[in-house]
Amino acid sequence: MEELFANLEKLHTTQLGAMRIKSNLSLDTGQAVDWCKSKISAPNAIVTKSGKNWYIDADHCIITVNAHSYTIITAHRKK
């Protein structure tokens, strides 16, 4: 968990990833990565690691980040 927080500046996504995140969460911002960073660093965020991914549960959303490349893969609302 500390590894993720220590590398927040490395978080990024692809163009398709940003489109997917904005669509899944109905975001009205062009800065999907910055939005995800703010959720990941929120005090109420719950971070778990499973296999090659980090899963961040914050504000009724789940954000998936590749643990090796720090790529934000997707984000969606909790069901």
N, CA, C and O atoms as CSV, one atom per row, in Angstrom:
chain,resi,resn,atom,element,x,y,z
A,1,MET,N,N,0.825,-1.183,0.000
A,1,MET,CA,C,0.000,0.000,0.000
A,1,MET,C,C,0.876,1.255,0.000
A,1,MET,O,O,0.623,2.185,-0.767
A,2,GLU,N,N,1.885,1.288,0.840
A,2,GLU,CA,C,2.781,2.444,0.864
A,2,GLU,C,C,3.501,2.612,-0.464
A,2,GLU,O,O,3.819,3.729,-0.872
A,3,GLU,N,N,3.754,1.494,-1.134
A,3,GLU,CA,C,4.407,1.542,-2.447
A,3,GLU,C,C,3.563,2.338,-3.435
A,3,GLU,O,O,4.097,3.136,-4.205
A,4,LEU,N,N,2.258,2.128,-3.418
A,4,LEU,CA,C,1.362,2.858,-4.315
A,4,LEU,C,C,1.381,4.346,-3.987
A,4,LEU,O,O,1.512,5.174,-4.888
A,5,PHE,N,N,1.252,4.695,-2.712
A,5,PHE,CA,C,1.240,6.103,-2.312
A,5,PHE,C,C,2.560,6.793,-2.635
A,5,PHE,O,O,2.575,7.976,-2.976
A,6,ALA,N,N,3.662,6.066,-2.532
A,6,ALA,CA,C,4.975,6.640,-2.820
A,6,ALA,C,C,5.182,6.886,-4.310
A,6,ALA,O,O,6.093,7.615,-4.702
A,7,ASN,N,N,4.335,6.277,-5.140
A,7,ASN,CA,C,4.499,6.395,-6.592
A,7,ASN,C,C,3.282,7.010,-7.275
A,7,ASN,O,O,3.034,6.739,-8.450
A,8,LEU,N,N,2.527,7.825,-6.565
A,8,LEU,CA,C,1.341,8.453,-7.157
A,8,LEU,C,C,1.675,9.259,-8.408
A,8,LEU,O,O,0.864,9.337,-9.330
A,9,GLU,N,N,2.868,9.862,-8.446
A,9,GLU,CA,C,3.237,10.675,-9.609
A,9,GLU,C,C,3.418,9.821,-10.863
A,9,GLU,O,O,3.409,10.353,-11.973
A,10,LYS,N,N,3.580,8.514,-10.705
A,10,LYS,CA,C,3.752,7.618,-11.852
A,10,LYS,C,C,2.419,7.149,-12.435
A,10,LYS,O,O,2.393,6.543,-13.506
A,11,LEU,N,N,1.320,7.421,-11.747
A,11,LEU,CA,C,0.017,6.969,-12.241
A,11,LEU,C,C,-0.292,7.606,-13.586
A,11,LEU,O,O,-0.092,8.804,-13.785
A,12,HIS,N,N,-0.775,6.794,-14.491
A,12,HIS,CA,C,-1.150,7.258,-15.822
A,12,HIS,C,C,-2.186,6.289,-16.380
A,12,HIS,O,O,-2.468,5.255,-15.776
A,13,THR,N,N,-2.745,6.627,-17.524
A,13,THR,CA,C,-3.646,5.720,-18.216
A,13,THR,C,C,-3.496,5.948,-19.706
A,13,THR,O,O,-2.836,6.894,-20.137
A,14,THR,N,N,-4.101,5.088,-20.479
A,14,THR,CA,C,-4.099,5.244,-21.931
A,14,THR,C,C,-5.268,6.145,-22.321
A,14,THR,O,O,-6.127,6.458,-21.496
A,15,GLN,N,N,-5.290,6.552,-23.572
A,15,GLN,CA,C,-6.400,7.370,-24.056
A,15,GLN,C,C,-7.715,6.595,-23.930
A,15,GLN,O,O,-8.730,7.150,-23.511
A,16,LEU,N,N,-7.690,5.314,-24.295
A,16,LEU,CA,C,-8.897,4.495,-24.164
A,16,LEU,C,C,-9.264,4.285,-22.701
A,16,LEU,O,O,-10.444,4.245,-22.352
A,17,GLY,N,N,-8.259,4.153,-21.853
A,17,GLY,CA,C,-8.514,4.007,-20.420
A,17,GLY,C,C,-9.211,5.230,-19.855
A,17,GLY,O,O,-10.151,5.107,-19.070
A,18,ALA,N,N,-8.754,6.409,-20.249
A,18,ALA,CA,C,-9.376,7.652,-19.779
A,18,ALA,C,C,-10.826,7.734,-20.242
A,18,ALA,O,O,-11.703,8.144,-19.482
A,19,MET,N,N,-11.073,7.347,-21.484
A,19,MET,CA,C,-12.450,7.350,-21.997
A,19,MET,C,C,-13.318,6.368,-21.218
A,19,MET,O,O,-14.466,6.675,-20.896
A,20,ARG,N,N,-12.778,5.192,-20.914
A,20,ARG,CA,C,-13.515,4.169,-20.176
A,20,ARG,C,C,-13.835,4.652,-18.760
A,20,ARG,O,O,-14.955,4.480,-18.277
A,21,ILE,N,N,-12.849,5.255,-18.103
A,21,ILE,CA,C,-13.044,5.759,-16.743
A,21,ILE,C,C,-14.120,6.843,-16.732
A,21,ILE,O,O,-15.029,6.811,-15.903
A,22,LYS,N,N,-14.014,7.804,-17.654
A,22,LYS,CA,C,-14.997,8.887,-17.703
A,22,LYS,C,C,-16.391,8.355,-17.991
A,22,LYS,O,O,-17.372,8.830,-17.419
A,23,SER,N,N,-16.481,7.373,-18.873
A,23,SER,CA,C,-17.782,6.786,-19.206
A,23,SER,C,C,-18.358,6.001,-18.030
A,23,SER,O,O,-19.527,6.168,-17.683
A,24,ASN,N,N,-17.544,5.149,-17.422
A,24,ASN,CA,C,-18.019,4.313,-16.312
A,24,ASN,C,C,-18.481,5.130,-15.113
A,24,ASN,O,O,-19.418,4.739,-14.416
A,25,LEU,N,N,-17.830,6.256,-14.872
A,25,LEU,CA,C,-18.131,7.060,-13.689
A,25,LEU,C,C,-18.935,8.319,-14.009
A,25,LEU,O,O,-19.248,9.107,-13.116
A,26,SER,N,N,-19.264,8.501,-15.285
A,26,SER,CA,C,-19.996,9.701,-15.727
A,26,SER,C,C,-19.271,10.977,-15.290
A,26,SER,O,O,-19.890,11.920,-14.798
A,27,LEU,N,N,-17.962,10.986,-15.477
A,27,LEU,CA,C,-17.164,12.145,-15.074
A,27,LEU,C,C,-17.304,13.270,-16.083
A,27,LEU,O,O,-17.379,13.039,-17.290
A,28,ASP,N,N,-17.336,14.480,-15.572
A,28,ASP,CA,C,-17.423,15.662,-16.422
A,28,ASP,C,C,-16.101,16.432,-16.359
A,28,ASP,O,O,-16.083,17.660,-16.266
A,29,THR,N,N,-15.007,15.689,-16.412
A,29,THR,CA,C,-13.678,16.296,-16.357
A,29,THR,C,C,-12.792,15.658,-17.419
A,29,THR,O,O,-12.958,14.486,-17.758
A,30,GLY,N,N,-11.865,16.427,-17.931
A,30,GLY,CA,C,-10.912,15.888,-18.885
A,30,GLY,C,C,-9.699,15.280,-18.199
A,30,GLY,O,O,-8.795,14.772,-18.862
A,31,GLN,N,N,-9.677,15.332,-16.883
A,31,GLN,CA,C,-8.515,14.888,-16.118
A,31,GLN,C,C,-8.832,13.637,-15.307
A,31,GLN,O,O,-8.867,13.685,-14.078
A,32,ALA,N,N,-9.061,12.528,-15.983
A,32,ALA,CA,C,-9.418,11.276,-15.301
A,32,ALA,C,C,-8.310,10.821,-14.353
A,32,ALA,O,O,-8.595,10.316,-13.267
A,33,VAL,N,N,-7.060,10.992,-14.750
A,33,VAL,CA,C,-5.942,10.555,-13.905
A,33,VAL,C,C,-5.895,11.377,-12.618
A,33,VAL,O,O,-5.720,10.819,-11.535
A,34,ASP,N,N,-6.047,12.683,-12.727
A,34,ASP,CA,C,-6.032,13.530,-11.528
A,34,ASP,C,C,-7.204,13.191,-10.614
A,34,ASP,O,O,-7.058,13.187,-9.392
A,35,TRP,N,N,-8.356,12.909,-11.198
A,35,TRP,CA,C,-9.528,12.522,-10.409
A,35,TRP,C,C,-9.223,11.233,-9.646
A,35,TRP,O,O,-9.511,11.131,-8.454
A,36,CYS,N,N,-8.641,10.254,-10.332
A,36,CYS,CA,C,-8.297,8.981,-9.683
A,36,CYS,C,C,-7.253,9.184,-8.590
A,36,CYS,O,O,-7.361,8.593,-7.515
A,37,LYS,N,N,-6.245,10.011,-8.851
A,37,LYS,CA,C,-5.216,10.282,-7.841
A,37,LYS,C,C,-5.837,10.852,-6.571
A,37,LYS,O,O,-5.457,10.470,-5.464
A,38,SER,N,N,-6.788,11.761,-6.730
A,38,SER,CA,C,-7.409,12.365,-5.548
A,38,SER,C,C,-8.196,11.330,-4.761
A,38,SER,O,O,-8.205,11.367,-3.530
A,39,LYS,N,N,-8.857,10.406,-5.448
A,39,LYS,CA,C,-9.610,9.352,-4.758
A,39,LYS,C,C,-8.661,8.372,-4.069
A,39,LYS,O,O,-8.919,7.940,-2.945
A,40,ILE,N,N,-7.568,8.022,-4.741
A,40,ILE,CA,C,-6.603,7.071,-4.178
A,40,ILE,C,C,-5.955,7.642,-2.919
A,40,ILE,O,O,-5.709,6.909,-1.961
A,41,SER,N,N,-5.679,8.937,-2.914
A,41,SER,CA,C,-5.004,9.544,-1.766
A,41,SER,C,C,-5.970,10.020,-0.681
A,41,SER,O,O,-5.536,10.575,0.328
A,42,ALA,N,N,-7.260,9.812,-0.874
A,42,ALA,CA,C,-8.251,10.213,0.131
A,42,ALA,C,C,-8.078,9.390,1.406
A,42,ALA,O,O,-7.728,8.212,1.338
A,43,PRO,N,N,-8.318,9.994,2.558
A,43,PRO,CA,C,-8.129,9.279,3.825
A,43,PRO,C,C,-9.036,8.065,3.990
A,43,PRO,O,O,-8.692,7.133,4.717
A,44,ASN,N,N,-10.183,8.064,3.329
A,44,ASN,CA,C,-11.120,6.942,3.467
A,44,ASN,C,C,-10.892,5.838,2.437
A,44,ASN,O,O,-11.640,4.861,2.417
A,45,ALA,N,N,-9.877,5.970,1.583
A,45,ALA,CA,C,-9.612,4.965,0.548
A,45,ALA,C,C,-9.089,3.674,1.175
A,45,ALA,O,O,-8.243,3.693,2.070
A,46,ILE,N,N,-9.610,2.563,0.686
A,46,ILE,CA,C,-9.161,1.241,1.126
A,46,ILE,C,C,-8.400,0.619,-0.039
A,46,ILE,O,O,-8.964,0.400,-1.111
A,47,VAL,N,N,-7.126,0.338,0.174
A,47,VAL,CA,C,-6.264,-0.184,-0.886
A,47,VAL,C,C,-5.927,-1.637,-0.588
A,47,VAL,O,O,-5.482,-1.976,0.508
A,48,THR,N,N,-6.150,-2.493,-1.594
A,48,THR,CA,C,-5.767,-3.898,-1.479
A,48,THR,C,C,-4.998,-4.283,-2.734
A,48,THR,O,O,-5.157,-3.674,-3.792
A,49,LYS,N,N,-4.167,-5.303,-2.596
A,49,LYS,CA,C,-3.418,-5.804,-3.750
A,49,LYS,C,C,-3.789,-7.258,-3.951
A,49,LYS,O,O,-3.788,-8.053,-3.011
A,50,SER,N,N,-4.103,-7.590,-5.182
A,50,SER,CA,C,-4.428,-8.965,-5.538
A,50,SER,C,C,-3.731,-9.274,-6.851
A,50,SER,O,O,-4.049,-8.683,-7.883
A,51,GLY,N,N,-2.782,-10.197,-6.813
A,51,GLY,CA,C,-2.040,-10.525,-8.025
A,51,GLY,C,C,-1.246,-9.331,-8.508
A,51,GLY,O,O,-0.465,-8.747,-7.757
A,52,LYS,N,N,-1.448,-8.971,-9.762
A,52,LYS,CA,C,-0.665,-7.889,-10.360
A,52,LYS,C,C,-1.327,-6.521,-10.254
A,52,LYS,O,O,-0.807,-5.545,-10.795
A,53,ASN,N,N,-2.458,-6.431,-9.571
A,53,ASN,CA,C,-3.197,-5.175,-9.516
A,53,ASN,C,C,-3.442,-4.669,-8.107
A,53,ASN,O,O,-3.567,-5.439,-7.155
A,54,TRP,N,N,-3.507,-3.338,-8.005
A,54,TRP,CA,C,-3.993,-2.666,-6.810
A,54,TRP,C,C,-5.474,-2.388,-7.041
A,54,TRP,O,O,-5.871,-2.047,-8.155
A,55,TYR,N,N,-6.283,-2.529,-6.013
A,55,TYR,CA,C,-7.705,-2.186,-6.069
A,55,TYR,C,C,-7.965,-1.154,-4.984
A,55,TYR,O,O,-7.705,-1.388,-3.804
A,56,ILE,N,N,-8.482,-0.014,-5.404
A,56,ILE,CA,C,-8.735,1.069,-4.468
A,56,ILE,C,C,-10.242,1.287,-4.386
A,56,ILE,O,O,-10.903,1.553,-5.390
A,57,ASP,N,N,-10.765,1.170,-3.176
A,57,ASP,CA,C,-12.190,1.362,-2.909
A,57,ASP,C,C,-12.330,2.711,-2.214
A,57,ASP,O,O,-11.911,2.875,-1.068
A,58,ALA,N,N,-12.924,3.677,-2.920
A,58,ALA,CA,C,-13.067,5.023,-2.356
A,58,ALA,C,C,-14.326,5.688,-2.896
A,58,ALA,O,O,-14.577,5.673,-4.101
A,59,ASP,N,N,-15.100,6.259,-2.015
A,59,ASP,CA,C,-16.300,7.018,-2.395
A,59,ASP,C,C,-17.197,6.256,-3.364
A,59,ASP,O,O,-17.615,6.792,-4.390
A,60,HIS,N,N,-17.486,5.018,-3.034
A,60,HIS,CA,C,-18.400,4.167,-3.809
A,60,HIS,C,C,-17.874,3.844,-5.208
A,60,HIS,O,O,-18.653,3.537,-6.110
A,61,CYS,N,N,-16.554,3.913,-5.388
A,61,CYS,CA,C,-15.925,3.567,-6.663
A,61,CYS,C,C,-14.791,2.582,-6.411
A,61,CYS,O,O,-14.190,2.563,-5.337
A,62,ILE,N,N,-14.512,1.765,-7.426
A,62,ILE,CA,C,-13.366,0.864,-7.401
A,62,ILE,C,C,-12.441,1.278,-8.545
A,62,ILE,O,O,-12.861,1.345,-9.700
A,63,ILE,N,N,-11.193,1.550,-8.216
A,63,ILE,CA,C,-10.185,1.919,-9.210
A,63,ILE,C,C,-9.174,0.781,-9.270
A,63,ILE,O,O,-8.684,0.326,-8.237
A,64,THR,N,N,-8.863,0.320,-10.481
A,64,THR,CA,C,-7.913,-0.774,-10.673
A,64,THR,C,C,-6.634,-0.217,-11.293
A,64,THR,O,O,-6.671,0.443,-12.332
A,65,VAL,N,N,-5.494,-0.492,-10.638
A,65,VAL,CA,C,-4.196,0.015,-11.085
A,65,VAL,C,C,-3.228,-1.155,-11.211
A,65,VAL,O,O,-3.122,-1.972,-10.296
A,66,ASN,N,N,-2.521,-1.242,-12.338
A,66,ASN,CA,C,-1.496,-2.259,-12.499
A,66,ASN,C,C,-0.350,-1.946,-11.543
A,66,ASN,O,O,0.178,-0.834,-11.542
A,67,ALA,N,N,0.035,-2.931,-10.729
A,67,ALA,CA,C,1.032,-2.718,-9.675
A,67,ALA,C,C,2.444,-2.528,-10.221
A,67,ALA,O,O,3.290,-1.949,-9.541
A,68,HIS,N,N,2.711,-2.999,-11.423
A,68,HIS,CA,C,4.063,-2.878,-11.985
A,68,HIS,C,C,4.234,-1.570,-12.762
A,68,HIS,O,O,5.220,-0.856,-12.579
A,69,SER,N,N,3.268,-1.263,-13.629
A,69,SER,CA,C,3.402,-0.106,-14.518
A,69,SER,C,C,2.712,1.152,-13.999
A,69,SER,O,O,2.910,2.237,-14.547
A,70,TYR,N,N,1.899,1.017,-12.944
A,70,TYR,CA,C,1.117,2.124,-12.387
A,70,TYR,C,C,0.126,2.695,-13.404
A,70,TYR,O,O,-0.200,3.882,-13.374
A,71,THR,N,N,-0.343,1.833,-14.298
A,71,THR,CA,C,-1.370,2.221,-15.255
A,71,THR,C,C,-2.740,2.043,-14.620
A,71,THR,O,O,-3.054,0.975,-14.095
A,72,ILE,N,N,-3.550,3.085,-14.668
A,72,ILE,CA,C,-4.928,2.968,-14.200
A,72,ILE,C,C,-5.680,2.229,-15.298
A,72,ILE,O,O,-5.857,2.746,-16.401
A,73,ILE,N,N,-6.116,1.030,-14.988
A,73,ILE,CA,C,-6.746,0.176,-15.982
A,73,ILE,C,C,-8.205,0.558,-16.178
A,73,ILE,O,O,-8.669,0.730,-17.305
A,74,THR,N,N,-8.917,0.687,-15.073
A,74,THR,CA,C,-10.330,1.043,-15.151
A,74,THR,C,C,-10.794,1.572,-13.807
A,74,THR,O,O,-10.085,1.484,-12.804
A,75,ALA,N,N,-11.971,2.111,-13.806
A,75,ALA,CA,C,-12.634,2.542,-12.576
A,75,ALA,C,C,-14.129,2.407,-12.821
A,75,ALA,O,O,-14.619,2.687,-13.915
A,76,HIS,N,N,-14.835,1.983,-11.809
A,76,HIS,CA,C,-16.287,1.840,-11.942
A,76,HIS,C,C,-16.955,2.054,-10.592
A,76,HIS,O,O,-16.314,1.993,-9.544
A,77,ARG,N,N,-18.232,2.300,-10.642
A,77,ARG,CA,C,-19.007,2.466,-9.411
A,77,ARG,C,C,-19.208,1.112,-8.754
A,77,ARG,O,O,-19.362,0.095,-9.431
A,78,LYS,N,N,-19.206,1.109,-7.416
A,78,LYS,CA,C,-19.478,-0.126,-6.680
A,78,LYS,C,C,-20.932,-0.511,-6.894
A,78,LYS,O,O,-21.819,0.338,-6.972
A,79,LYS,N,N,-21.146,-1.806,-6.985
A,79,LYS,CA,C,-22.516,-2.301,-7.177
A,79,LYS,C,C,-23.126,-2.665,-5.858
A,79,LYS,O,O,-24.276,-3.103,-5.809
